[in-house]
Amino acid sequence: MPNPLIVSGPPYIKNGETNHCLMFDVYIAALPVMLAALLVAGPYSVLVILLAVFAALGTEAIIQMLKTPGYRFRPFFYNLLTSDRITILDGSALVTGLLVAFNVPPSVPFWLPVVGSVVAIALGKQIFGGLGHNIFNPALFARTFLLAAWPAHMTSWVAPFDWGSYLGRISWSPFTWKVQAVDAVSSATPLGLMKEQGVMTPYLNLFLGNIGGCIGETSALAVLLGGAYMLYKGTVKWHIPLTYLTTVAVLMAVFGRDPVFHLFSGGLMLGAFFMATDVVTSPVTKAGRIYFGIGCGVITVLIRLFGSLPEGVSYSILLMNACTPLIDRYTGGTALRAEAMQTLKAS
């Protein structure tokens, strides 16, 4: 007789909400981040987001078709319309595409977000068996791949409000509303400036988004608005974001660094609310989530202060993703997963 505690991976239905509802909440939460990206980085950032999303959806559909028994091209539209076998309609691929776009600079070549989404879906998700079976967050898996493969593209930043040559290379300031023609403007992230030159970016610039960075990292305010919405809707639980951010703040203070600067800089806010809270790759128990958040915070601080890279959010979350099965095992998560699976089968 099969062991009743050995079940397939999450996400599970625990309170009557479907996976579609949860994904829709993530879409709503991402709107402030996308709006901030449009204002700070210009229309090209929207193109990057669209390319990443459509590449993720296309990759998901193709792989699901190839996995369908008796696949002959013909079943594609039938399955797509009936939601049978093809999981493209569950919303997870769209969220993955969004998060891939949020993790690349707004000035990357048009093909790079496409490659990122293909890697995220094919190697970060489907190779493990699809939704609920992946070990690592697919978007962060893709980000680390892109950093290793094309580090120059992934670490080249443009100044905020420099909207690029497709608009005649103009730059504008939302604080003075002055628009002027400029040459190509390069910039650095706040963490890069602090690491290399000891220059601290003003809090207001960090909070509103007047900084260089990835598409989803610029405005802490936008990410906080999206995170607050997901907390209100119950899409994410408070344990991981709170413990993650608190751990970073406390340790930075212990090491004599500015906690506020490090909270608002880089991808910490985006990682705490949109990445670390992924229901598939994070623990299912309250205690497990707290340990997970603390672990992410410790690793992030160690990399930021003692590593060669200025940022460590992606690596910290991926490393803790690998620890999730162990955390679940020692915090009673296995039994909760079994109970959740019974609920899912009965629904």
Residue pairs with C-beta under 8 A, 6 or more apart in sequence:
4 338
5 334
5 335
5 337
5 338
7 337
7 338
7 341
8 132
8 133
8 341
9 129
9 132
9 133
9 134
9 280
9 337
10 132
10 279
10 280
10 284
10 337
10 340
11 19
11 22
11 131
11 132
11 279
11 280
12 337
12 340
12 341
12 343
12 344
13 19
13 340
13 343
13 344
13 347
14 340
14 343
15 234
16 347
17 234
19 90
19 91
19 92
20 90
20 91
22 91
22 235
22 279
23 90
23 91
23 92
23 94
23 95
24 91
25 229
25 230
25 233
25 235
26 91
26 95
26 98
26 230
26 235
26 274
27 91
27 94
27 95
27 98
28 226
28 229
29 225
29 226
29 227
29 229
29 230
29 235
29 273
29 274
30 98
30 102
30 226
30 274
31 226
32 219
32 221
32 222
32 223
32 225
32 226
33 102
33 215
33 216
33 219
33 222
33 223
33 226
33 270
34 46
34 49
35 222
36 209
36 218
36 219
36 221
36 222
37 45
37 46
37 49
37 102
37 106
37 215
37 216
37 218
38 45
38 46
39 161
39 174
39 209
40 106
40 160
40 161
40 209
40 210
40 218
40 219
41 106
41 107
41 158
41 160
41 163
41 215
41 218
42 106
42 161
42 162
42 163
42 164
42 167
43 163
43 166
43 167
44 106
44 107
44 163
44 164
44 166
45 106
45 215
47 110
48 101
48 104
48 106
48 108
48 110
48 113
48 215
49 97
49 98
49 101
49 113
49 215
51 101
51 110
51 113
51 114
51 117
52 97
52 98
52 100
52 101
52 104
52 113
52 114
52 116
52 117
53 94
53 97
53 98
53 101
53 117
54 97
55 97
55 113
55 114
55 115
55 116
55 117
55 118
56 93
56 94
56 96
56 97
56 100
56 117
56 118
56 120
56 121
57 88
57 93
57 94
57 97
59 93
59 117
59 118
59 121
59 122
59 126
60 87
60 88
60 92
60 93
60 121
60 126
61 76
61 80
61 86
61 88
63 121
63 122
63 126
64 79
64 85
64 86
64 87
64 88
64 130
65 71
65 73
65 75
65 76
65 79
65 86
67 85
68 75
68 79
68 85
68 86
76 86
78 84
79 85
79 86
80 86
80 88
80 89
83 89
83 90
87 93
87 130
87 131
90 131
92 131
93 121
96 117
96 120
96 121
96 124
96 125
96 138
96 139
97 117
97 120
99 137
99 138
99 139
99 216
99 274
99 275
100 113
100 116
100 117
100 120
100 138
100 139
100 142
100 143
101 113
101 215
101 216
102 139
102 214
102 215
102 216
102 217
102 270
102 274
103 116
103 139
103 140
103 142
103 143
103 214
103 215
103 216
103 267
103 270
103 314
104 112
104 113
104 116
104 143
104 146
104 154
104 214
104 215
105 153
105 154
105 155
105 156
105 157
105 158
105 213
105 214
105 215
106 158
106 214
106 215
107 156
107 157
107 158
107 164
108 153
108 154
108 156
109 153
112 146
112 150
112 153
112 154
115 146
116 142
116 143
116 145
116 146
117 142
119 141
119 142
119 145
119 146
120 138
120 139
120 141
120 142
121 138
123 141
123 145
124 134
124 136
124 137
124 138
124 139
124 141
124 142
125 131
125 134
125 138
128 134
128 135
131 280
132 280
133 280
134 280
134 281
135 281
135 321
135 322
135 324
136 281
136 318
136 321
136 322
137 275
137 278
137 281
137 317
137 318
137 321
139 275
140 275
140 314
140 317
140 318
141 318
143 154
143 314
144 314
144 315
144 318
146 153
146 154
147 154
147 155
147 314
156 186
157 186
157 187
157 188
157 189
157 212
157 213
158 164
158 184
158 185
158 186
158 187
158 212
159 171
159 185
159 186
159 187
159 212
160 187
160 209
160 210
160 211
160 212
160 218
161 171
161 172
161 173
161 174
161 210
162 169
162 170
162 171
162 182
162 184
162 185
162 187
163 169
163 170
163 171
163 172
165 184
168 181
169 181
169 182
169 183
169 184
170 179
170 180
170 181
170 182
171 179
171 180
171 181
171 182
171 185
172 178
172 179
172 180
174 210
175 210
187 211
187 212
188 196
188 212
189 211
189 212
189 213
189 217
189 265
189 266
189 310
189 311
190 200
190 201
190 205
190 206
190 211
190 212
190 213
190 261
190 265
190 266
191 265
191 266
191 304
191 310
191 311
192 310
193 199
193 200
193 201
194 200
194 201
194 261
194 265
194 310
195 304
195 310
196 310
200 258
200 261
201 211
201 261
201 265
203 260
203 261
203 264
204 210
205 211
206 220
206 261
206 264
206 265
207 219
207 220
207 221
207 264
208 219
208 221
209 218
209 219
209 220
209 221
209 222
211 218
212 218
213 266
213 267
214 267
214 270
216 223
216 267
216 270
216 274
217 266
217 267
217 269
217 270
220 263
220 264
220 269
223 269
223 270
223 273
223 274
224 269
224 273
226 273
226 274
227 236
227 241
227 269
227 272
227 273
227 274
230 236
230 273
230 277
231 237
231 238
231 241
236 273
236 277
237 277
237 286
237 289
239 286
239 289
239 290
239 293
240 272
240 276
240 277
240 282
240 289
240 290
240 292
240 293
240 296
241 272
241 273
241 276
241 277
241 293
242 293
243 289
243 290
243 292
243 293
243 294
243 297
244 268
244 271
244 272
244 276
244 293
244 294
244 296
244 297
244 300
245 263
245 268
245 269
245 272
245 297
246 293
246 297
247 293
247 294
247 296
247 297
247 298
247 301
248 259
248 262
248 263
248 268
248 297
248 300
248 301
249 259
249 260
249 262
249 263
250 259
251 297
251 298
251 301
252 258
252 259
252 262
252 301
253 259
255 301
255 305
257 305
262 268
262 304
263 269
266 304
266 310
266 311
266 313
267 275
267 311
267 313
267 314
268 300
268 313
270 313
271 296
271 313
271 314
271 316
271 317
272 293
272 296
275 313
275 314
275 317
276 282
276 292
276 293
276 296
276 317
276 320
281 321
281 324
282 288
282 289
282 292
282 320
282 321
282 324
283 289
283 291
283 292
283 324
283 327
283 328
283 331
283 333
284 328
284 333
284 336
284 337
284 340
285 328
285 331
285 332
285 333
285 336
287 331
288 324
288 327
288 328
288 331
288 333
291 327
291 331
292 320
292 323
292 324
292 327
295 316
295 319
295 320
295 323
296 313
296 316
296 317
296 320
297 316
298 316
299 312
299 315
299 316
299 319
299 320
300 312
300 313
300 316
301 312
302 312
303 309
303 311
303 312
303 315
303 316
304 310
304 311
304 312
327 333
328 334
328 337
